[in-house]
Amino acid sequence: MTELSGKVALVTGASRGIGYGVAEALVARGDRVCITGRGEDALKEAVEKLGADRAVYVAGKAHDEAHQAVAVERTMEAFGRVDYLVNNAGTNPVFGPIADLDLNVARKVFETNVVSALGFAQKTWHAWQKDNGGAIVNIASVAGLAPSPFIGAYGVSKAAMINLTVQLAHEFAPKVRVNAIAPAVVKTKFAQALYEGREEEAAAAYPLGRLGVPSDIGGAAAFLTSGQSDWITGQTLVVDGGIFLNAGTG
């Protein structure tokens, strides 16, 4: 087993996909983690794979303030600290033009993708980081950097998350560094509708010739919560397989 680093992370939406990839990368370097998600069975399975001596979980809905509080409390109770927060929990319940979007659905997207990230950041800040320092990584999206057909509400929420990153970076400095990661399409159940049945075609648009996998984002999150990034804050790291290189080429 990798020796313990002494550091602890809270990773939201981490029973599978990108969140699990992040938790896996942090555990691999010696961190301990608390992971959250909605499904208790999936979380239990994830903790078993990560190692029960390295990981704990809290089930609940990301936008629920009581769940946020319990997750931070559980992390402190289990490990005595919470150095890193990775806000990965997100939702995209609709696929279609934003002009016809039900505003209640838009509210749900923002509650889960943006407001919950702020709630977790506030609670982590007050529980540990304000006095002891640390880092926050917000998982945004390339959809927050350019128009995204059919996932407009999701893209707008991720643009808000990128701006939230800058705001938190300014307010939480110098104790806490806050950065974001903007992935393109990563092969997860969450993004399946964007490539299912046409993965080869979808991957052909990427200069690096493939879609992303969770470990790509895990590696980026590990970097942004490491000493190697100690002079980086308020930035959005685009991890996109080069897809933005094709912008404007038709």
C-alpha positions as CSV (number, residue, x, y, z in Angstrom):
1,M,0.0,0.0,0.0
2,T,1.1,3.6,-0.7
3,E,2.2,5.4,2.5
4,L,-0.3,7.9,3.9
5,S,0.3,11.5,2.9
6,G,-1.4,12.8,6.0
7,K,-3.8,14.8,3.7
8,V,-7.5,14.3,3.4
9,A,-10.0,15.1,0.6
10,L,-13.8,15.4,0.3
11,V,-14.9,14.4,-3.2
12,T,-18.5,14.9,-4.1
13,G,-20.3,12.8,-6.7
14,A,-17.6,10.1,-6.4
15,S,-19.3,6.7,-6.4
16,R,-18.4,6.4,-10.1
17,G,-17.2,8.3,-13.2
18,I,-15.0,11.4,-12.9
19,G,-15.5,11.7,-9.1
20,Y,-14.4,8.1,-8.5
21,G,-11.4,8.7,-10.9
22,V,-10.4,11.7,-8.7
23,A,-10.8,9.8,-5.5
24,E,-8.8,6.9,-6.9
25,A,-5.9,9.2,-7.9
26,L,-5.8,10.9,-4.5
27,V,-5.9,7.5,-2.6
28,A,-3.1,6.2,-4.9
29,R,-0.8,9.0,-3.8
30,G,-1.5,8.4,-0.1
31,D,-4.5,10.7,0.7
32,R,-7.5,9.6,2.6
33,V,-11.0,10.5,1.2
34,C,-14.6,10.9,2.0
35,I,-16.8,10.4,-1.0
36,T,-20.4,11.4,-1.5
37,G,-23.2,10.5,-3.9
38,R,-26.9,9.6,-4.0
39,G,-26.7,5.8,-4.1
40,E,-25.5,4.1,-0.9
41,D,-24.8,0.7,-2.6
42,A,-22.6,2.3,-5.2
43,L,-20.8,4.3,-2.5
44,K,-20.2,1.2,-0.5
45,E,-18.7,-0.6,-3.5
46,A,-16.5,2.4,-4.3
47,V,-15.2,2.5,-0.7
48,E,-14.4,-1.3,-0.9
49,K,-12.3,-0.7,-4.1
50,L,-10.6,2.4,-2.6
51,G,-9.9,0.6,0.7
52,A,-11.9,0.9,3.8
53,D,-8.8,2.1,5.7
54,R,-8.5,5.0,3.2
55,A,-12.1,6.0,2.4
56,V,-15.5,6.6,4.0
57,Y,-18.7,7.7,2.4
58,V,-21.8,9.8,3.0
59,A,-24.9,9.3,0.9
60,G,-27.2,12.2,0.1
61,K,-28.2,14.8,-2.5
62,A,-25.5,17.4,-3.2
63,H,-27.9,20.4,-3.1
64,D,-29.2,19.4,0.4
65,E,-27.5,21.7,2.9
66,A,-27.9,19.1,5.7
67,H,-26.1,16.6,3.6
68,Q,-23.3,19.0,2.9
69,A,-22.9,19.6,6.7
70,V,-23.0,15.9,7.4
71,A,-20.4,15.1,4.7
72,V,-17.9,17.7,6.1
73,E,-18.6,16.6,9.7
74,R,-18.1,12.9,8.8
75,T,-14.8,13.8,7.1
76,M,-13.6,15.6,10.2
77,E,-14.8,12.9,12.5
78,A,-13.1,10.1,10.5
79,F,-9.8,11.8,9.6
80,G,-9.6,14.9,11.7
81,R,-9.1,17.3,8.8
82,V,-10.2,18.2,5.3
83,D,-7.4,19.7,3.2
84,Y,-9.0,19.3,-0.2
85,L,-12.5,19.7,-1.6
86,V,-13.3,18.5,-5.1
87,N,-16.7,19.6,-6.2
88,N,-17.7,17.1,-8.8
89,A,-21.4,16.4,-8.1
90,G,-23.5,17.6,-11.1
91,T,-26.6,17.0,-13.1
92,N,-27.9,17.5,-16.6
93,P,-31.5,16.2,-16.7
94,V,-32.4,17.8,-20.0
95,F,-31.2,17.5,-23.6
96,G,-32.6,20.1,-26.0
97,P,-32.8,23.8,-26.9
98,I,-32.5,26.2,-24.0
99,A,-35.3,28.4,-25.5
100,D,-37.9,25.7,-24.4
101,L,-36.3,24.8,-21.1
102,D,-38.6,24.5,-18.1
103,L,-37.4,27.1,-15.6
104,N,-37.9,24.7,-12.7
105,V,-35.4,22.3,-14.5
106,A,-33.0,25.2,-14.9
107,R,-33.2,25.9,-11.2
108,K,-32.5,22.3,-10.4
109,V,-29.4,22.4,-12.6
110,F,-28.1,25.5,-10.9
111,E,-28.9,24.2,-7.4
112,T,-26.9,21.0,-8.0
113,N,-24.1,22.3,-10.2
114,V,-23.4,25.7,-8.7
115,V,-25.1,26.3,-5.4
116,S,-24.1,23.0,-3.9
117,A,-20.4,23.7,-4.8
118,L,-20.6,27.0,-3.0
119,G,-22.3,25.2,0.0
120,F,-19.6,22.6,0.2
121,A,-16.9,25.3,-0.1
122,Q,-18.3,27.4,2.7
123,K,-18.6,24.4,5.0
124,T,-15.1,23.1,4.3
125,W,-13.7,26.6,4.7
126,H,-15.2,27.0,8.1
127,A,-14.5,23.5,9.3
128,W,-10.7,23.4,8.5
129,Q,-9.4,25.4,5.6
130,K,-9.8,28.9,7.0
131,D,-7.3,28.2,9.7
132,N,-5.2,25.5,8.1
133,G,-5.2,26.0,4.4
134,G,-5.8,23.6,1.5
135,A,-7.2,23.6,-2.0
136,I,-10.5,23.4,-3.8
137,V,-11.0,22.0,-7.3
138,N,-14.3,22.6,-9.1
139,I,-15.1,20.2,-11.9
140,A,-16.5,22.5,-14.6
141,S,-16.7,21.6,-18.3
142,V,-15.7,22.9,-21.8
143,A,-19.5,23.5,-22.1
144,G,-18.9,26.4,-19.8
145,L,-16.4,28.0,-22.2
146,A,-18.4,27.9,-25.4
147,P,-21.9,27.4,-26.7
148,S,-23.0,23.8,-26.4
149,P,-25.9,22.6,-28.5
150,F,-28.6,20.7,-26.7
151,I,-26.9,21.1,-23.2
152,G,-27.3,24.8,-22.8
153,A,-28.4,24.9,-19.2
154,Y,-25.6,22.6,-18.2
155,G,-23.1,24.9,-20.0
156,V,-24.4,28.0,-18.4
157,S,-24.2,26.4,-15.0
158,K,-20.6,25.4,-15.7
159,A,-19.8,28.9,-16.8
160,A,-21.1,30.1,-13.4
161,M,-19.0,27.5,-11.7
162,I,-15.9,28.8,-13.5
163,N,-16.7,32.3,-12.2
164,L,-17.4,30.9,-8.7
165,T,-13.9,29.5,-8.9
166,V,-12.4,32.9,-9.5
167,Q,-14.5,34.5,-6.8
168,L,-13.5,31.9,-4.2
169,A,-9.9,32.0,-5.2
170,H,-9.9,35.8,-4.5
171,E,-11.7,35.5,-1.2
172,F,-10.0,32.4,0.2
173,A,-6.4,33.5,-0.7
174,P,-3.8,33.2,0.6
175,K,-4.8,30.2,2.8
176,V,-6.7,28.2,0.1
177,R,-6.1,27.8,-3.6
178,V,-9.2,27.4,-5.8
179,N,-9.0,26.1,-9.4
180,A,-11.3,24.4,-11.9
181,I,-11.0,21.7,-14.4
182,A,-12.9,21.9,-17.7
183,P,-13.1,18.4,-19.3
184,A,-14.4,17.7,-22.7
185,V,-16.4,14.4,-23.2
186,V,-15.2,11.8,-20.7
187,K,-16.4,8.2,-21.0
188,T,-18.8,7.9,-18.1
189,K,-22.4,7.0,-17.6
190,F,-23.2,10.7,-17.1
191,A,-21.9,11.6,-20.6
192,Q,-23.0,8.4,-22.3
193,A,-25.7,10.1,-24.4
194,L,-22.9,12.2,-26.1
195,Y,-21.1,9.2,-27.6
196,E,-23.1,6.0,-27.2
197,G,-23.2,4.1,-30.4
198,R,-20.9,6.5,-32.1
199,E,-17.7,6.6,-30.0
200,E,-15.4,6.1,-32.9
201,E,-17.0,9.0,-34.8
202,A,-17.0,11.2,-31.7
203,A,-13.3,10.4,-30.9
204,A,-12.3,11.2,-34.4
205,A,-13.0,14.9,-33.7
206,Y,-10.3,15.0,-31.0
207,P,-6.7,15.7,-32.1
208,L,-5.5,13.2,-29.6
209,G,-7.7,10.5,-31.1
210,R,-9.8,9.4,-28.2
211,L,-12.4,10.5,-25.6
212,G,-11.3,11.2,-22.1
213,V,-11.4,8.7,-19.2
214,P,-11.9,9.4,-15.5
215,S,-8.2,8.9,-14.7
216,D,-7.4,11.9,-17.1
217,I,-9.3,14.1,-14.8
218,G,-8.1,12.4,-11.7
219,G,-4.5,13.2,-12.6
220,A,-5.4,16.8,-13.2
221,A,-7.1,17.0,-9.8
222,A,-4.1,15.4,-8.1
223,F,-1.8,18.0,-9.7
224,L,-4.1,20.9,-8.6
225,T,-4.1,19.6,-5.0
226,S,-0.4,19.0,-4.8
227,G,2.6,21.1,-3.9
228,Q,3.5,21.3,-7.6
229,S,0.7,23.8,-8.1
230,D,1.3,25.9,-5.0
231,W,1.5,29.1,-7.1
232,I,-1.7,28.4,-9.1
233,T,-5.1,29.8,-8.1
234,G,-8.1,31.1,-9.9
235,Q,-7.4,29.1,-13.0
236,T,-9.4,26.8,-15.2
237,L,-7.4,23.9,-16.6
238,V,-8.9,22.6,-19.9
239,V,-8.5,18.9,-20.3
240,D,-10.0,18.2,-23.6
241,G,-7.9,16.0,-25.8
242,G,-7.2,19.0,-28.0
243,I,-10.8,19.5,-29.1
244,F,-10.6,23.3,-28.8
245,L,-7.8,23.2,-31.4
246,N,-10.6,22.6,-33.9
247,A,-12.6,25.6,-33.0
248,G,-13.7,27.6,-36.1
249,T,-12.4,25.0,-38.6
250,G,-15.9,23.9,-39.6
